[in-house]
Amino acid sequence: MKRLLQAVGVLSFCIFLAGCGGDSHEGLISDTIAMMNQAATETDNIQKRITEAVKKVEDGKSNKLDLTDAMKAADKLKETGDNTLQTKARIEMVKLKISDEEKETNAKNKEEELNTAFKNLFAKQAALDKAFADAEKLDVANAKDAVQKLRERYLIAKSPFEGLTR
């Protein structure tokens, strides 16, 4: 009798866990918004590191543009992008299971949050582009080369996000 109760308990627990394993539609949308916000934060960090390096050169504290910290921030953006690809894979699995009506309802429910996240990300991208331009204009020997190396690292870092649109 104890073995039967134990087996039923284990089976019930397994059924309970199987029910918890699926991703909810709104949960995935929230995860996507969180990833977009994280990408915006990481992009902002790159921009701030560039601005700090430029300020050191302009203040005369350095005669060389050092973008090492910005490179590290770009690497963190790449990690966020890789995590985003995992979220996309989960979305693709769930996408086949929901109706067009559910998609429309979820889109309406999260429309404002999604738009805010997109606007924030685009604003951070514009600020980063300006920081790149400001750094290139510096009158130090390595400015253009250092910025070019960072741009290349940044392109690699944002490539997982571009993969999301395909």
KETIMAR-621415 format. One record per residue: x, y negated, z negated of N, C-alpha, C in turn; chain; residue in one letter. Coordinates in Angstrom, 2 decimals, decimal comma. Each point is the difference from the previous one (the first is absolute). Example, Ala and Ser with C-alpha at 12.3 -4.5 7.8 and 13.67 -1.06 7.14 Angstrom:
2
nu 13,19; nv 5,69; nw -7,80; cau -0,89; cav -1,19; caw 0,00; cu 0,90; cv -1,20; cw 0,00; kette A; rest A
nu -0,35; nv -1,05; nw 0,72; cau 0,82; cav -1,19; caw -0,06; cu -0,77; cv -1,09; cw -0,73; kette A; rest S
% end
This chain:
166
nu 0,82; nv 1,20; nw 0,00; cau -0,82; cav -1,20; caw 0,00; cu 0,86; cv -1,26; cw 0,00; kette A; rest M
nu 1,10; nv 0,05; nw -0,80; cau 0,88; cav -1,16; caw -0,05; cu 0,66; cv -0,24; cw 1,36; kette A; rest K
nu 0,36; nv 1,09; nw 0,66; cau 0,62; cav -0,14; caw 1,32; cu -0,98; cv -0,59; cw 0,99; kette A; rest R
nu -1,23; nv 0,40; nw -0,07; cau -1,02; cav -0,53; caw 0,90; cu -0,19; cv -1,49; cw -0,24; kette A; rest L
nu -0,07; nv -0,41; nw -1,27; cau -0,15; cav -1,42; caw -0,34; cu 1,23; cv -0,78; cw 0,45; kette A; rest L
nu 1,17; nv 0,61; nw -0,19; cau 1,22; cav -0,66; caw 0,43; cu 0,03; cv -0,16; cw 1,52; kette A; rest Q
nu -0,40; nv 1,01; nw 0,74; cau -0,03; cav -0,06; caw 1,46; cu -0,99; cv -1,05; cw 0,48; kette A; rest A
nu -1,18; nv -0,03; nw -0,64; cau -1,01; cav -1,00; caw 0,36; cu 0,53; cv -1,41; cw -0,30; kette A; rest V
nu 0,69; nv -0,15; nw -1,12; cau 0,57; cav -1,30; caw -0,36; cu 1,04; cv -0,47; cw 1,01; kette A; rest G
nu 0,89; nv 0,90; nw 0,40; cau 1,02; cav -0,33; caw 0,98; cu -0,63; cv -0,32; cw 1,34; kette A; rest V
nu -0,99; nv 0,79; nw 0,41; cau -0,69; cav -0,24; caw 1,27; cu -0,72; cv -1,36; cw -0,02; kette A; rest L
nu -0,65; nv -0,30; nw -1,11; cau -0,69; cav -1,30; caw -0,12; cu 1,00; cv -1,16; cw 0,08; kette A; rest S
nu 1,13; nv 0,18; nw -0,65; cau 1,02; cav -1,03; caw 0,02; cu 0,53; cv -0,21; cw 1,43; kette A; rest F
nu 0,21; nv 1,09; nw 0,73; cau 0,48; cav -0,09; caw 1,39; cu -1,04; cv -0,71; cw 0,88; kette A; rest C
nu -1,26; nv 0,33; nw -0,18; cau -1,06; cav -0,65; caw 0,77; cu -0,04; cv -1,50; cw -0,32; kette A; rest I
nu 0,16; nv -0,33; nw -1,27; cau 0,02; cav -1,39; caw -0,42; cu 1,16; cv -0,75; cw 0,66; kette A; rest F
nu 1,19; nv 0,62; nw 0,00; cau 1,16; cav -0,65; caw 0,62; cu -0,17; cv -0,14; cw 1,50; kette A; rest L
nu -0,60; nv 0,98; nw 0,65; cau -0,21; cav -0,09; caw 1,44; cu -0,93; cv -1,16; cw 0,33; kette A; rest A
nu -0,96; nv -0,26; nw -0,83; cau -0,91; cav -1,12; caw 0,21; cu 0,68; cv -1,34; cw -0,18; kette A; rest G
nu 1,05; nv -0,04; nw -0,81; cau 0,71; cav -1,26; caw -0,25; cu 1,06; cv -0,29; cw 1,04; kette A; rest C
nu 0,31; nv 0,96; nw 0,85; cau 1,11; cav -0,14; caw 0,92; cu -0,28; cv -0,90; cw 1,19; kette A; rest G
nu -1,24; nv -0,21; nw 0,37; cau -0,31; cav -0,78; caw 1,19; cu 0,16; cv -1,48; cw -0,23; kette A; rest G
nu 0,29; nv -0,71; nw 1,07; cau 0,11; cav -1,45; caw -0,06; cu -1,35; cv -0,61; cw 0,31; kette A; rest D
nu -0,36; nv -1,00; nw -0,79; cau -1,24; cav -0,71; caw 0,31; cu 0,29; cv -1,02; cw 1,08; kette A; rest S
nu -1,04; nv -0,33; nw 0,74; cau 0,15; cav -0,96; caw 1,10; cu 0,43; cv -1,36; cw -0,54; kette A; rest H
nu -0,70; nv -0,45; nw -1,02; cau 0,32; cav -1,31; caw -0,56; cu 1,35; cv 0,02; cw -0,70; kette A; rest E
nu 0,34; nv 1,14; nw -0,58; cau 1,31; cav 0,13; caw -0,64; cu 1,13; cv -0,17; cw 1,00; kette A; rest G
nu -0,18; nv 0,58; nw 1,17; cau 1,02; cav -0,13; caw 1,04; cu 0,09; cv -1,43; cw 0,52; kette A; rest L
nu -1,14; nv -0,66; nw 0,09; cau 0,02; cav -1,40; caw 0,43; cu 0,73; cv -0,84; cw -1,06; kette A; rest I
nu -0,28; nv 0,28; nw -1,25; cau 0,68; cav -0,70; caw -1,09; cu 1,50; cv 0,27; cw 0,02; kette A; rest S
nu 0,38; nv 1,25; nw 0,28; cau 1,42; cav 0,34; caw 0,12; cu 0,64; cv -0,78; cw 1,14; kette A; rest D
nu -0,71; nv -0,13; nw 1,10; cau 0,52; cav -0,73; caw 1,16; cu 0,19; cv -1,48; cw -0,36; kette A; rest T
nu -0,96; nv -0,56; nw -0,68; cau 0,10; cav -1,41; caw -0,43; cu 1,18; cv -0,17; cw -0,95; kette A; rest I
nu 0,16; nv 0,95; nw -0,92; cau 1,13; cav -0,07; caw -0,93; cu 1,34; cv 0,08; cw 0,74; kette A; rest A
nu 0,06; nv 0,86; nw 1,00; cau 1,23; cav 0,11; caw 0,79; cu 0,28; cv -1,29; cw 0,78; kette A; rest M
nu -1,04; nv -0,62; nw 0,52; cau 0,17; cav -1,26; caw 0,72; cu 0,50; cv -1,08; cw -0,95; kette A; rest M
nu -0,56; nv -0,03; nw -1,20; cau 0,44; cav -0,97; caw -0,99; cu 1,45; cv 0,26; cw -0,42; kette A; rest N
nu 0,35; nv 1,28; nw -0,12; cau 1,38; cav 0,35; caw -0,34; cu 0,95; cv -0,43; cw 1,12; kette A; rest Q
nu -0,40; nv 0,22; nw 1,24; cau 0,82; cav -0,43; caw 1,14; cu 0,18; cv -1,51; cw 0,00; kette A; rest A
nu -1,06; nv -0,73; nw -0,34; cau 0,08; cav -1,46; caw -0,07; cu 0,98; cv -0,41; cw -1,10; kette A; rest A
nu -0,06; nv 0,68; nw -1,12; cau 0,91; cav -0,30; caw -1,11; cu 1,45; cv 0,27; cw 0,40; kette A; rest T
nu 0,23; nv 1,14; nw 0,65; cau 1,36; cav 0,34; caw 0,43; cu 0,49; cv -0,99; cw 1,07; kette A; rest E
nu -0,86; nv -0,41; nw 0,89; cau 0,36; cav -1,00; caw 1,02; cu 0,35; cv -1,33; cw -0,68; kette A; rest T
nu -0,78; nv -0,36; nw -0,99; cau 0,27; cav -1,23; caw -0,77; cu 1,34; cv 0,10; cw -0,72; kette A; rest D
nu 0,31; nv 1,18; nw -0,52; cau 1,29; cav 0,19; caw -0,68; cu 1,17; cv -0,20; cw 0,97; kette A; rest N
nu -0,14; nv 0,50; nw 1,22; cau 1,06; cav -0,19; caw 1,00; cu 0,17; cv -1,50; cw 0,26; kette A; rest I
nu -1,12; nv -0,68; nw 0,20; cau 0,04; cav -1,44; caw 0,28; cu 0,66; cv -0,76; cw -1,14; kette A; rest Q
nu -0,33; nv 0,35; nw -1,24; cau 0,59; cav -0,69; caw -1,15; cu 1,50; cv 0,24; cw -0,09; kette A; rest K
nu 0,44; nv 1,21; nw 0,31; cau 1,43; cav 0,31; caw -0,05; cu 0,76; cv -0,78; cw 1,08; kette A; rest R
nu -0,62; nv -0,14; nw 1,17; cau 0,63; cav -0,80; caw 1,05; cu 0,09; cv -1,46; cw -0,44; kette A; rest I
nu -1,09; nv -0,51; nw -0,55; cau -0,03; cav -1,40; caw -0,45; cu 1,05; cv -0,25; cw -1,08; kette A; rest T
nu 0,15; nv 0,95; nw -0,92; cau 1,02; cav -0,15; caw -1,05; cu 1,41; cv -0,03; cw 0,59; kette A; rest E
nu 0,25; nv 0,88; nw 0,98; cau 1,32; cav 0,03; caw 0,64; cu 0,28; cv -1,29; cw 0,76; kette A; rest A
nu -1,02; nv -0,51; nw 0,68; cau 0,16; cav -1,26; caw 0,73; cu 0,28; cv -1,14; cw -0,97; kette A; rest V
nu -0,70; nv -0,01; nw -1,10; cau 0,18; cav -1,06; caw -1,00; cu 1,43; cv 0,01; cw -0,57; kette A; rest K
nu 0,54; nv 1,19; nw -0,23; cau 1,38; cav 0,09; caw -0,50; cu 0,99; cv -0,62; cw 0,99; kette A; rest K
nu -0,23; nv 0,23; nw 1,28; cau 0,89; cav -0,57; caw 1,01; cu -0,19; cv -1,52; cw 0,06; kette A; rest V
nu -1,25; nv -0,44; nw -0,01; cau -0,28; cav -1,44; caw 0,08; cu 0,51; cv -0,75; cw -1,22; kette A; rest E
nu -0,03; nv 0,63; nw -1,17; cau 0,48; cav -0,64; caw -1,23; cu 1,52; cv 0,06; cw -0,14; kette A; rest D
nu 0,66; nv 0,68; nw 0,93; cau 1,45; cav 0,10; caw -0,04; cu 0,50; cv 1,08; cw -0,95; kette A; rest G
nu -0,88; nv 0,82; nw -0,53; cau 0,41; cav 1,07; caw -0,92; cu 0,62; cv 1,18; cw 0,75; kette A; rest K
nu -0,23; nv 0,04; nw 1,29; cau 0,56; cav 1,07; caw 0,82; cu 0,30; cv -0,55; cw 1,39; kette A; rest S
nu 1,08; nv 0,49; nw 0,59; cau 0,33; cav -0,43; caw 1,36; cu -0,36; cv 1,08; cw 1,01; kette A; rest N
nu -0,76; nv 0,97; nw -0,46; cau -0,39; cav 1,14; caw 0,83; cu -1,45; cv 0,38; cw -0,34; kette A; rest K
nu -0,77; nv 0,32; nw 1,02; cau -1,39; cav 0,41; caw -0,21; cu -0,02; cv 1,47; cw -0,40; kette A; rest L
nu -0,42; nv 0,28; nw -1,22; cau -0,04; cav 1,36; caw -0,52; cu -1,46; cv 0,46; cw -0,10; kette A; rest D
nu -0,40; nv 0,90; nw 0,88; cau -1,38; cav 0,48; caw 0,04; cu -0,13; cv 1,44; cw -0,54; kette A; rest L
nu 0,91; nv 0,39; nw -0,86; cau -0,01; cav 1,35; caw -0,56; cu -1,29; cv 0,28; cw -0,76; kette A; rest T
nu -0,44; nv -0,95; nw -0,82; cau -1,24; cav 0,19; caw -0,76; cu -1,21; cv 0,10; cw 0,92; kette A; rest D
nu 0,02; nv -0,77; nw 1,07; cau -1,10; cav 0,06; caw 0,97; cu -0,01; cv 1,36; cw 0,70; kette A; rest A
nu 1,17; nv 0,55; nw 0,25; cau 0,09; cav 1,34; caw 0,61; cu -0,62; cv 1,04; cw -0,92; kette A; rest M
nu 0,28; nv -0,11; nw -1,29; cau -0,57; cav 0,94; caw -0,97; cu -1,53; cv -0,14; cw -0,05; kette A; rest K
nu -0,47; nv -1,23; nw 0,09; cau -1,45; cav -0,23; caw 0,00; cu -0,63; cv 0,59; cw 1,26; kette A; rest A
nu 0,71; nv -0,05; nw 1,12; cau -0,50; cav 0,60; caw 1,24; cu -0,09; cv 1,52; cw -0,14; kette A; rest A
nu 0,95; nv 0,58; nw -0,71; cau -0,05; cav 1,45; caw -0,24; cu -1,22; cv 0,38; cw -0,83; kette A; rest D
nu -0,37; nv -0,85; nw -0,95; cau -1,21; cav 0,27; caw -0,80; cu -1,25; cv -0,07; cw 0,88; kette A; rest K
nu 0,01; nv -0,92; nw 0,95; cau -1,13; cav -0,10; caw 0,94; cu -0,11; cv 1,29; cw 0,81; kette A; rest L
nu 1,11; nv 0,56; nw 0,39; cau -0,01; cav 1,26; caw 0,75; cu -0,62; cv 1,12; cw -0,83; kette A; rest K
nu 0,33; nv 0,06; nw -1,28; cau -0,59; cav 1,01; caw -0,89; cu -1,52; cv -0,17; cw -0,06; kette A; rest E
nu -0,45; nv -1,24; nw -0,10; cau -1,44; cav -0,26; caw -0,02; cu -0,63; cv 0,44; cw 1,30; kette A; rest T
nu 0,66; nv -0,25; nw 1,11; cau -0,51; cav 0,43; caw 1,30; cu -0,10; cv 1,51; cw 0,11; kette A; rest G
nu 0,99; nv 0,70; nw -0,53; cau -0,05; cav 1,46; caw 0,03; cu -1,18; cv 0,52; cw -0,82; kette A; rest D
nu -0,27; nv -0,63; nw -1,14; cau -1,16; cav 0,38; caw -0,81; cu -1,30; cv -0,28; cw 0,74; kette A; rest N
nu -0,01; nv -1,06; nw 0,76; cau -1,19; cav -0,36; caw 0,77; cu -0,31; cv 1,05; cw 1,05; kette A; rest T
nu 1,02; nv 0,58; nw 0,58; cau -0,21; cav 1,07; caw 0,99; cu -0,69; cv 1,20; cw -0,63; kette A; rest L
nu 0,32; nv 0,29; nw -1,25; cau -0,67; cav 1,09; caw -0,71; cu -1,48; cv -0,32; cw -0,21; kette A; rest Q
nu -0,27; nv -1,25; nw -0,33; cau -1,40; cav -0,41; caw -0,17; cu -0,74; cv 0,11; cw 1,32; kette A; rest T
nu 0,65; nv -0,35; nw 1,10; cau -0,64; cav 0,11; caw 1,31; cu -0,36; cv 1,45; cw 0,31; kette A; rest K
nu 0,87; nv 0,92; nw -0,35; cau -0,28; cav 1,41; caw 0,24; cu -1,24; cv 0,44; cw -0,79; kette A; rest A
nu -0,13; nv -0,48; nw -1,23; cau -1,18; cav 0,32; caw -0,81; cu -1,25; cv -0,61; cw 0,63; kette A; rest R
nu 0,13; nv -1,20; nw 0,54; cau -1,14; cav -0,67; caw 0,63; cu -0,45; cv 0,79; cw 1,23; kette A; rest I
nu 0,95; nv 0,45; nw 0,79; cau -0,33; cav 0,77; caw 1,21; cu -0,77; cv 1,26; cw -0,35; kette A; rest E
nu 0,35; nv 0,64; nw -1,10; cau -0,71; cav 1,22; caw -0,41; cu -1,44; cv -0,30; cw -0,41; kette A; rest M
nu -0,17; nv -1,11; nw -0,71; cau -1,34; cav -0,36; caw -0,50; cu -0,85; cv -0,61; cw 1,11; kette A; rest V
nu 0,64; nv -0,68; nw 0,93; cau -0,71; cav -0,71; caw 1,06; cu -0,92; cv 0,92; cw 0,81; kette A; rest K
nu 0,41; nv 1,22; nw 0,16; cau -0,80; cav 0,95; caw 0,78; cu -1,27; cv 0,43; cw -0,73; kette A; rest L
nu -0,01; nv -0,20; nw -1,32; cau -1,10; cav 0,50; caw -0,82; cu -1,09; cv -1,03; cw -0,28; kette A; rest K
nu 0,21; nv -1,26; nw 0,37; cau -0,99; cav -1,01; caw -0,34; cu -0,73; cv -0,48; cw 1,26; kette A; rest I
nu -1,22; nv -0,40; nw -0,23; cau -0,83; cav -0,45; caw 1,12; cu 0,31; cv -1,45; cw 0,34; kette A; rest S
nu -0,52; nv -0,44; nw 1,15; cau 0,19; cav -1,39; caw 0,41; cu -0,68; cv -0,95; cw -0,98; kette A; rest D
nu -1,13; nv 0,43; nw -0,54; cau -0,72; cav -0,84; caw -0,97; cu 0,85; cv -0,20; cw -1,26; kette A; rest E
nu 0,63; nv 1,07; nw -0,46; cau 0,85; cav -0,11; caw -1,19; cu 1,21; cv -0,89; cw 0,29; kette A; rest E
nu 0,56; nv 0,13; nw 1,18; cau 1,13; cav -0,86; caw 0,38; cu -0,41; cv -1,46; cw -0,04; kette A; rest K
nu -1,17; nv -0,29; nw 0,56; cau -0,49; cav -1,38; caw 0,05; cu -0,26; cv -0,53; cw -1,41; kette A; rest E
nu -0,61; nv 0,82; nw -0,83; cau -0,28; cav -0,41; caw -1,38; cu 1,29; cv -0,27; cw -0,77; kette A; rest T
nu 0,97; nv 0,91; nw 0,15; cau 1,29; cav -0,20; caw -0,69; cu 0,69; cv -1,25; cw 0,51; kette A; rest N
nu -0,06; nv -0,24; nw 1,29; cau 0,64; cav -1,19; caw 0,57; cu -0,65; cv -1,27; cw -0,55; kette A; rest A
nu -1,32; nv 0,00; nw -0,10; cau -0,69; cav -1,18; caw -0,54; cu 0,34; cv -0,21; cw -1,47; kette A; rest K
nu 0,08; nv 1,09; nw -0,75; cau 0,29; cav -0,11; caw -1,43; cu 1,40; cv -0,54; cw -0,29; kette A; rest N
nu 0,93; nv 0,33; nw 0,85; cau 1,39; cav -0,38; caw -0,23; cu 0,51; cv -1,07; cw 0,96; kette A; rest K
nu -0,91; nv -0,57; nw 0,80; cau 0,40; cav -0,96; caw 1,04; cu 0,77; cv -1,19; cw -0,57; kette A; rest E
nu -0,50; nv -0,59; nw -1,05; cau 0,64; cav -1,18; caw -0,57; cu 1,40; cv 0,32; cw -0,54; kette A; rest E
nu 0,11; nv 1,14; nw -0,70; cau 1,30; cav 0,39; caw -0,53; cu 1,01; cv 0,28; cw 1,12; kette A; rest E
nu -0,47; nv 0,67; nw 1,04; cau 0,87; cav 0,30; caw 1,14; cu 0,46; cv -1,29; cw 0,68; kette A; rest L
nu -0,93; nv -0,91; nw 0,23; cau 0,36; cav -1,27; caw 0,65; cu 0,99; cv -0,79; cw -0,84; kette A; rest N
nu -0,21; nv -0,02; nw -1,31; cau 0,92; cav -0,71; caw -0,89; cu 1,39; cv 0,62; cw 0,05; kette A; rest T
nu 0,05; nv 1,34; nw -0,01; cau 1,29; cav 0,69; caw 0,05; cu 0,72; cv -0,28; cw 1,32; kette A; rest A
nu -0,74; nv 0,01; nw 1,12; cau 0,60; cav -0,31; caw 1,30; cu 0,52; cv -1,42; cw 0,03; kette A; rest F
nu -0,80; nv -0,95; nw -0,46; cau 0,43; cav -1,41; caw 0,00; cu 1,25; cv -0,19; cw -0,84; kette A; rest K
nu 0,03; nv 0,63; nw -1,15; cau 1,15; cav -0,10; caw -0,89; cu 1,25; cv 0,58; cw 0,67; kette A; rest N
nu -0,15; nv 1,16; nw 0,62; cau 1,13; cav 0,64; caw 0,68; cu 0,51; cv -0,87; cw 1,15; kette A; rest L
nu -0,90; nv -0,56; nw 0,79; cau 0,41; cav -0,85; caw 1,11; cu 0,67; cv -1,29; cw -0,49; kette A; rest F
nu -0,48; nv -0,54; nw -1,10; cau 0,61; cav -1,21; caw -0,56; cu 1,42; cv 0,30; cw -0,48; kette A; rest A
nu 0,18; nv 1,13; nw -0,64; cau 1,35; cav 0,38; caw -0,46; cu 0,92; cv 0,25; cw 1,19; kette A; rest K
nu -0,55; nv 0,58; nw 1,06; cau 0,78; cav 0,23; caw 1,21; cu 0,45; cv -1,33; cw 0,61; kette A; rest Q
nu -0,89; nv -0,97; nw 0,05; cau 0,34; cav -1,32; caw 0,55; cu 1,08; cv -0,68; cw -0,85; kette A; rest A
nu -0,11; nv 0,12; nw -1,32; cau 1,03; cav -0,58; caw -0,88; cu 1,34; cv 0,68; cw 0,21; kette A; rest A
nu -0,02; nv 1,31; nw 0,22; cau 1,25; cav 0,73; caw 0,26; cu 0,62; cv -0,45; cw 1,32; kette A; rest L
nu -0,82; nv -0,16; nw 1,02; cau 0,51; cav -0,46; caw 1,30; cu 0,67; cv -1,37; cw -0,14; kette A; rest D
nu -0,59; nv -0,88; nw -0,79; cau 0,58; cav -1,32; caw -0,25; cu 1,33; cv 0,13; cw -0,74; kette A; rest K
nu 0,05; nv 0,90; nw -0,98; cau 1,24; cav 0,20; caw -0,75; cu 1,11; cv 0,52; cw 0,91; kette A; rest A
nu -0,35; nv 0,92; nw 0,91; cau 0,99; cav 0,48; caw 0,97; cu 0,54; cv -1,17; cw 0,83; kette A; rest F
nu -0,90; nv -0,84; nw 0,49; cau 0,41; cav -1,14; caw 0,82; cu 0,88; cv -0,97; cw -0,79; kette A; rest A
nu -0,37; nv -0,28; nw -1,25; cau 0,79; cav -0,90; caw -0,84; cu 1,40; cv 0,57; cw -0,25; kette A; rest D
nu 0,08; nv 1,29; nw -0,21; cau 1,30; cav 0,63; caw -0,27; cu 0,89; cv -0,03; cw 1,24; kette A; rest A
nu -0,59; nv 0,17; nw 1,17; cau 0,78; cav -0,03; caw 1,24; cu 0,58; cv -1,39; cw 0,28; kette A; rest E
nu -0,67; nv -1,03; nw -0,48; cau 0,44; cav -1,38; caw 0,26; cu 1,18; cv -0,43; cw -0,88; kette A; rest K
nu 0,34; nv 0,80; nw -0,99; cau 1,09; cav -0,38; caw -0,91; cu 1,31; cv -0,16; cw 0,76; kette A; rest L
nu 0,80; nv -0,92; nw -0,47; cau 1,28; cav -0,27; caw 0,64; cu 1,13; cv 0,76; cw -0,71; kette A; rest D
nu -0,14; nv 1,33; nw -0,02; cau 1,06; cav 0,87; caw -0,51; cu 0,28; cv 1,06; cw 1,06; kette A; rest V
nu 1,20; nv 0,50; nw -0,02; cau 0,45; cav 0,89; caw 1,07; cu -0,84; cv 1,27; cw 0,15; kette A; rest A
nu -0,45; nv 0,56; nw -1,07; cau -0,68; cav 1,31; caw 0,09; cu -1,51; cv -0,08; cw 0,02; kette A; rest N
nu -0,59; nv -1,19; nw 0,05; cau -1,45; cav -0,13; caw -0,15; cu -0,78; cv 0,79; cw 1,05; kette A; rest A
nu 0,31; nv -0,22; nw 1,25; cau -0,77; cav 0,69; caw 1,05; cu 0,19; cv 1,50; cw -0,05; kette A; rest K
nu 1,22; nv 0,45; nw -0,26; cau 0,26; cav 1,43; caw -0,08; cu -0,73; cv 0,63; cw -1,19; kette A; rest D
nu 0,06; nv -0,67; nw -1,15; cau -0,66; cav 0,54; caw -1,20; cu -1,51; cv 0,06; cw 0,19; kette A; rest A
nu -0,55; nv -1,03; nw 0,60; cau -1,45; cav -0,02; caw 0,24; cu -0,38; cv 1,08; cw 1,01; kette A; rest V
nu 0,81; nv 0,19; nw 1,02; cau -0,29; cav 1,03; caw 1,00; cu -0,01; cv 1,39; cw -0,65; kette A; rest Q
nu 0,97; nv 0,27; nw -0,87; cau 0,04; cav 1,30; caw -0,69; cu -1,24; cv 0,19; cw -0,87; kette A; rest K
nu -0,41; nv -1,07; nw -0,68; cau -1,19; cav 0,09; caw -0,83; cu -1,25; cv 0,19; cw 0,85; kette A; rest L
nu -0,07; nv -0,69; nw 1,11; cau -1,15; cav 0,17; caw 0,90; cu -0,10; cv 1,46; cw 0,47; kette A; rest R
nu 1,13; nv 0,59; nw 0,33; cau -0,01; cav 1,40; caw 0,42; cu -0,48; cv 0,91; cw -1,12; kette A; rest E
nu 0,47; nv -0,25; nw -1,22; cau -0,43; cav 0,79; caw -1,16; cu -1,49; cv -0,19; cw -0,24; kette A; rest R
nu -0,45; nv -1,24; nw 0,16; cau -1,41; cav -0,30; caw -0,19; cu -0,87; cv 0,70; cw 1,04; kette A; rest Y
nu 0,45; nv 0,01; nw 1,25; cau -0,76; cav 0,70; caw 1,05; cu -0,12; cv 1,49; cw -0,31; kette A; rest L
nu 1,06; nv 0,58; nw -0,50; cau -0,05; cav 1,41; caw -0,42; cu -0,97; cv 0,16; cw -1,16; kette A; rest I
nu 0,04; nv -0,94; nw -0,95; cau -0,86; cav 0,08; caw -1,18; cu -1,48; cv -0,11; cw 0,34; kette A; rest A
nu -0,32; nv -0,83; nw 0,99; cau -1,42; cav -0,17; caw 0,32; cu -0,50; cv 0,97; cw 1,06; kette A; rest K
nu 0,88; nv 0,82; nw 0,54; cau -0,41; cav 0,96; caw 1,04; cu -1,09; cv 0,99; cw -0,46; kette A; rest S
nu 0,02; nv 0,48; nw -1,26; cau -1,11; cav 0,88; caw -0,40; cu -1,36; cv -0,70; cw 0,07; kette A; rest P
nu -0,03; nv -1,28; nw -0,27; cau -1,27; cav -0,74; caw 0,06; cu -0,48; cv -0,11; cw 1,44; kette A; rest F
nu 0,92; nv -0,18; nw 0,92; cau -0,38; cav -0,07; caw 1,40; cu -0,51; cv 1,35; cw 0,48; kette A; rest E
nu 0,51; nv 1,07; nw -0,58; cau -0,47; cav 1,34; caw 0,34; cu -1,45; cv 0,22; cw -0,41; kette A; rest G
nu -0,47; nv -0,78; nw -0,94; cau -1,39; cav 0,12; caw -0,46; cu -0,99; cv -0,42; cw 1,05; kette A; rest L
nu 0,40; nv -0,90; nw 0,87; cau -0,93; cav -0,55; caw 0,98; cu -0,17; cv 0,91; cw 1,20; kette A; rest T
nu 0,82; nv 1,02; nw 0,11; cau -0,09; cav 0,90; caw 1,15; cu -1,01; cv 1,08; cw -0,24; kette A; rest R
% end
